[in-house]
Amino acid sequence: MRHRSEQLRVLQDILDGTGAGTWDWDVGSGELQVNARWAEILGLTLATIQPVSFDKWKALVHPEDFWRTEAAVAAHLAHLTGRYDCEFRMRHSQGHWIWVHSSGQVKSWNPDGTARRMFGTYLDISERKEAQLRLEESEQTQRLLYEATPAMLYSIDAQGALLSVSNLFAQALGYTREEMLGQKPTAFMTAESAQFALHTVFPEFQRTGSIRNVAYQLVRRDGQVMDVLISAELQRDADGAPLRSLSCVTDVSQLKAREAELARVAHFDSLTNLPNRRLLSDRLKQSLLRADRSGRSAAICFLDLDGFKEVNDQFGHSVGDQVLIGVTQHLCTVLRADDTLARLGGDEFVLLLSDIASPMECAQILERVLEAASRTVMVEGQRLSLSVSIGVSLYPSDNADPDILLRHADMAMYQAKQAGKNRYQLFDTEMDRVTQGKRELLESLQAALQRQEFVLFYQPQVDLVDGGVVGAEALIRWQHPVRGLLPPAAFLPALQGSALEAQFGEWVIDSALAQLHRWQAEGMALKVSVNISAHHLAQPGFGERLEQALARFAEVAPAQLELEVLETAAIGDMQHAVDILQACRRLGVRFALDDFGTGYSSLTYLRQLPVHTLKIDQSFVRDMLVDADDLAIVRGIIELARVFNRAVVAEGVETLEHGAALRDLGCRHAQGYGIARPMPADQLPGWCAAWASAGAWLQR
């Protein structure tokens, strides 16, 4: 008995060493006896799993796998298999599924031949199974790739036989994939290529593991020879022995045909067959060299069709392409033999005029070009007529390299567009100097904004009746590290219409809100006006960014912020302006119409624009005491504000006499040098106190 117990103990030690769980199934009752490892595999303990019934075990098996293990058990119980063996998924205590391998055998039978007890083991095979599944998925992916890939690929095994072939490669040779698999690649080569592969390429390939663009000749099923380039990579096993290789095949005959086409495309436009940018660059260099030798001029002319976008939008791109072809044909009829007309793309062309004797000769040619470009083009029954804007750079008057000459001609073309189109414009070196200066100033402004060199000054706005300080206008200054404090006129004009303009506007709004927050903490409640450019106001998302800025300073009431927009800017696009102003008004922000009276507002505009305040331009206020017309304008604006229920602020109040006259006319709010100059934020509280004690507004 002790000997049997010792055997059982040794057997259990062996099982424990394998990491296997054990089970003992009473077939009649369905009860299972399991060891601790069986429970551990499922993340359980014996205490929590006992007793184990067949139904409890079944509940742990994946529903999709139960039929498999049930069938395996049934086959064994029916004496159809020598032992039960199955892989299936079971639910782990943490909720995920694990793979187990279960095997066993009936060791005790009833007298009637039915099973009494069955014993077996459990092994956790999740890692192996997942690796197997990944491998199967990878192999399936590779098979699908070879079936679907648009490339000519094949792989060979360690014995040099074709292991896989892409559909395209098989089709190119005229075979099916099944016909090619298992054969040697040399079976599809010419005899000469096969010898070259066997004796030269293959030995080198096995040594280096890689070949690139090796030339072979393959033989199609129909006997035709196909010139190809083959590149391959060799995969080795852990011992470094060749395992398999992957090869990529390129049909060189098709490549050569494409190279010929690419050579044409590289130098000519595919739509108009005109020289393209590359060929133009070569001819431009030759033309400049010829001009240097001959002492004559070369004209570089940048052409852009007027209204071409509208043709595309109205009739479609196919009609637009036909228009480009037609205009090209008209232009070519007026060119000289040595001239070059090139298409850069879209509706942009460059005309290179060589051997120009004088600007007059150039002008005569350009007049003919303008006339030719405007000729009617018939497309799909439509008579279409466009014009062209031309920018011209003359070499050597404009003594620059080819790229700069093209850029100068492009700049001049935009001038022609702005001047009314259907004309030509010579490049102006002074214009370029100004443009370059503006570009450098914008770069300096960008850097200064990042270095926080800008500050806001505040000019008070007062009530001429009770003397109260009702607000202040925020005015930007540049604290230049070398030139000192610079006024807005020194840098703001450069910002107009630039991408940087909106960044400055956002900074001004944020800075003004931050200052309002500081003043509010000091017990001083004011309204601050901020100037907003038309370009900034029209930016997509202006309202959303304004809302975000207000949210950052939630302690400041939105009504304390007033945005001033120029009258002419506001009415440039009336509906768009109304939409933006209405959206911002819903946030609680106020709007003022700045420099009122200098634009062209009608009563309809004034009624539609959702503004709270009209600001009388200082040019009228300054001379109102000596100029009857200016006085009448000021009186009229004040009356308009009253009729339309708008507040009114007079700018440019330079003396107390101006203030008294405005008060008598019914304008209570004013600002100007006669009240106070713009000042740093920290000086405003002291000024407010001094103004209140002085009572200057009471003096006439």
C-alpha positions, 0 to 999 in steps of 0.5 A, spaced: 500 500 500 505 504 501 508 503 495 502 505 491 501 511 495 509 513 493 507 511 486 501 516 486 505 521 489 511 521 484 505 521 479 502 527 482 509 530 482 510 529 475 504 532 473 505 538 477 512 539 473 508 539 467 504 545 469 498 541 468 491 540 471 488 534 472 481 532 472 477 525 474 470 525 471 464 520 474 461 519 468 454 517 471 454 522 476 457 528 472 461 530 478 468 532 477 474 532 481 480 537 479 486 539 482 489 546 484 492 547 478 486 546 474 483 551 478 489 556 477 489 555 470 482 559 470 484 564 475 480 560 481 481 556 487 479 549 489 475 552 495 471 557 490 470 552 484 468 545 488 464 542 487 465 541 480 459 539 476 458 537 468 454 543 468 458 548 471 464 546 467 460 546 461 458 553 463 465 555 463 466 553 455 466 557 450 459 556 446 462 556 439 467 550 442 463 546 446 460 542 440 467 540 439 469 537 445 462 534 446 464 530 440 471 528 442 468 526 448 462 522 445 467 519 440 471 516 445 466 514 450 463 510 443 470 506 443 471 510 436 478 513 439 483 511 443 483 517 447 479 524 448 483 530 445 481 537 444 483 544 444 477 549 446 476 556 450 474 557 457 472 563 461 477 565 465 475 568 472 477 575 470 472 575 464 477 573 458 477 567 454 483 562 454 485 556 450 486 549 454 488 543 451 484 537 454 486 530 454 484 524 457 482 516 457 476 512 460 480 508 465 474 504 469 468 501 465 461 498 467 460 491 466 455 493 461 461 496 457 459 503 458 464 508 461 464 509 469 470 514 470 475 518 466 481 521 467 485 527 464 489 533 464 488 540 462 494 545 459 494 552 458 496 553 451 493 560 450 500 563 448 501 557 443 494 558 440 495 565 440 501 565 436 498 559 432 492 564 430 497 570 428 501 565 424 495 563 420 492 570 420 499 572 417 499 566 412 492 568 410 494 575 409 500 573 405 495 569 401 490 574 400 496 579 398 499 575 393 492 574 390 490 581 390 497 585 389 497 589 383 505 587 383 509 582 380 511 578 386 513 571 387 517 567 393 521 560 393 522 555 398 529 553 401 529 548 395 528 553 390 521 552 388 516 557 387 512 557 393 507 563 391 506 567 385 502 573 385 496 574 380 499 579 376 505 575 375 502 569 373 497 573 368 503 577 365 506 570 363 500 567 361 499 562 366 495 560 372 498 560 379 497 553 380 501 551 373 507 555 376 507 553 383 512 548 385 516 549 379 523 552 379 523 560 376 528 558 371 523 554 368 520 560 365 527 563 363 530 563 357 536 558 356 541 564 357 538 567 363 537 560 366 544 559 366 546 566 368 541 565 374 544 558 376 551 560 376 552 567 377 546 570 381 543 564 385 550 563 389 551 571 390 544 571 392 545 566 398 551 569 400 549 576 401 541 575 401 539 581 397 539 582 389 537 589 386 534 590 379 538 584 376 536 583 368 533 577 366 529 574 360 522 571 361 518 567 356 511 567 356 506 561 354 505 564 347 513 564 346 514 572 347 520 574 351 519 579 356 525 583 359 524 584 366 528 586 372 528 582 379 530 584 386 529 579 391 530 578 399 532 572 402 529 570 409 534 565 413 532 561 419 535 561 426 541 557 424 542 562 418 540 557 413 536 559 407 528 559 408 525 562 403 525 568 399 521 574 396 522 577 389 519 583 385 519 583 378 519 589 373 517 589 366 522 593 363 519 593 356 513 597 359 518 601 363 522 604 357 515 606 354 513 610 360 520 613 360 519 615 353 512 618 355 515 621 362 521 624 357 515 628 354 511 630 360 518 632 363 518 638 358 511 639 355 504 640 358 500 634 357 494 639 355 496 644 351 503 641 348 506 647 350 513 647 354 512 646 361 516 649 367 522 645 366 523 646 359 522 654 360 527 654 365 532 651 360 530 656 354 530 662 359 537 661 361 539 661 354 535 667 352 539 671 358 545 668 355 543 671 348 541 677 351 548 678 354 552 677 348 547 681 343 546 687 348 539 686 346 533 685 351 529 679 353 522 680 356 519 675 361 511 675 361 507 672 366 500 671 363 494 669 367 487 669 364 481 673 367 475 670 369 477 663 368 475 660 374 468 663 373 468 659 366 470 652 370 465 654 375 459 655 370 461 650 365 465 645 368 473 643 368 472 639 361 470 646 358 475 650 361 480 645 358 478 646 351 478 654 353 485 653 355 487 649 348 483 654 344 486 660 347 493 657 347 492 656 339 490 664 338 496 666 342 501 662 338 499 665 332 502 672 334 508 669 336 515 670 333 519 664 331 524 665 337 519 666 342 517 661 347 510 660 350 509 655 356 504 653 361 506 653 368 499 650 370 492 652 371 491 658 367 498 661 368 502 662 362 509 665 361 511 668 355 519 669 353 520 674 348 527 674 346 532 679 342 527 685 344 530 691 341 526 696 345 521 697 350 516 699 344 517 693 340 515 689 347 509 693 347 507 692 340 508 684 341 504 685 348 498 688 344 498 683 339 498 678 345 492 681 349 488 681 342 489 674 341 487 672 348 481 675 347 478 672 341 472 667 341 473 660 343 467 655 341 466 650 346 460 645 345 456 650 342 458 656 347 462 662 344 467 664 350 471 670 350 476 671 356 482 676 357 489 676 360 493 680 365 500 680 363 506 682 368 513 684 364 520 683 367 525 686 362 532 683 362 537 686 363 534 693 366 531 688 371 538 685 372 536 678 376 537 671 376 531 667 372 527 665 378 527 672 381 525 675 374 519 670 374 517 672 381 518 680 378 513 678 372 508 675 377 508 681 381 507 685 376 501 681 373 498 682 380 498 689 379 495 689 372 489 685 375 488 690 380 489 695 375 483 693 372 485 686 368 486 686 360 492 689 360 500 689 361 504 692 367 512 692 367 515 690 373 517 696 378 523 696 382 521 701 387 514 697 388 519 691 389 523 695 394 517 697 398 514 690 398 520 687 401 520 692 406 513 691 408 515 683 408 521 685 413 517 689 417 512 683 418 517 679 420 519 684 425 512 685 428 511 677 428 518 676 432 516 683 437 509 679 438 513 673 440 517 677 445 511 681 448 514 688 446 507 691 445 503 695 450 496 698 450 495 705 452 488 708 454 485 714 452 479 716 457 472 717 454 468 722 459 461 725 460 461 732 458 455 733 462 457 730 469 464 729 468 464 721 469 469 717 466 465 712 462 470 708 458 477 708 455 479 706 448 485 701 448 491 704 443 497 699 441 504 701 442 510 698 440 516 698 445 521 697 440 528 695 444 532 700 439 527 706 437 523 706 443 516 707 444 513 707 437 506 710 435 501 705 431 502 709 424 509 706 424 507 699 424 499 698 423 499 700 416 504 694 414 499 689 418 493 691 413 490 685 410 496 680 412 495 673 416 499 677 422 493 682 422 488 677 426 494 675 431 495 682 433 487 683 434 487 677 438 492 679 442 489 686 443 482 683 445 486 679 450 490 684 453 484 689 454 480 684 458 486 682 462 487 689 464 479 690 465 480 684 470 485 688 474 482 694 474 476 691 476 480 688 482 482 695 484 475 697 484 474 701 478 469 699 473 470 701 466 468 700 459 474 699 454 474 700 446 478 696 442 479 697 434 478 691 430 480 691 423 475 688 417 480 683 415 480 680 423 472 681 423 471 677 417 476 671 419 472 664 420 471 663 427 472 670 430 465 669 434 468 663 437 475 665 439 471 672 442 467 667 446 473 663 448 477 670 450 471 672 454 470 665 458 478 666 460 476 672 463 469 670 466 469 676 472 469 681 466 462 683 464 462 682 456 458 689 456 465 692 458 468 690 452 466 694 446 469 693 439 470 699 434 470 697 427 471 702 421 464 704 418 467 703 411 469 696 413 463 694 416 459 696 410 463 693 405 459 686 405 453 688 409 450 681 410 456 678 412 458 684 417 451 684 420 451 676 421 458 677 425 456 683 429 449 679 431 453 673 433 458 677 437 452 682 440 449 675 443 455 674 447 454 681 450 459 685 447 458 692 444 460 695 438 461 702 435 462 704 428 468 708 428 470 714 424 463 715 422 461 720 417 468 718 413 464 712 409 458 712 405 453 709 410 446 710 407 440 710 412 438 703 410 445 701 413 445 705 419 438 701 420 441 694 419 448 695 422 447 692 430 452 697 433 451 701 439 455 707 438 457 712 433 464 715 433 464 722 430 471 722 426 476 727 429 477 730 422 469 734 423 470 735 430 477 738 430 474 744 425 467 744 427 468 751 431 471 755 425 468 751 419 460 751 418 460 745 414 464 741 419 459 743 424 453 741 420 456 734 419 457 733 427 450 736 428 447 731 423 451 725 426 448 727 433 441 727 430 442 721 426 444 717 433 438 720 437 433 718 431 436 711 431 437 710 438 445 710 438 450 713 443 455 718 440 462 719 442 466 725 439 473 724 437 478 729 437 476 734 442 482 738 443 480 744 447 474 745 452 471 749 447 470 743 443 467 740 449 462 745 451 460 746 443 459 738 443 455 738 449 450 744 447 449 740 441 447 734 445 453 730 445 455 727 452 461 723 451 468 725 448 475 723 447 481 727 445 487 731 447 483 736 450 481 731 455 487 727 455 492 723 451 493 716 451 497 713 457 499 707 460 494 703 464 497 704 471 496 712 470 489 711 468 486 711 475 490 717 478 488 721 472 481 719 473 481 722 480 485 728 478 479 729 473 474 728 478 477 733 482 479 739 477 471 739 474 474 741 468 468 739 464 464 745 467 469 750 464 466 753 458 
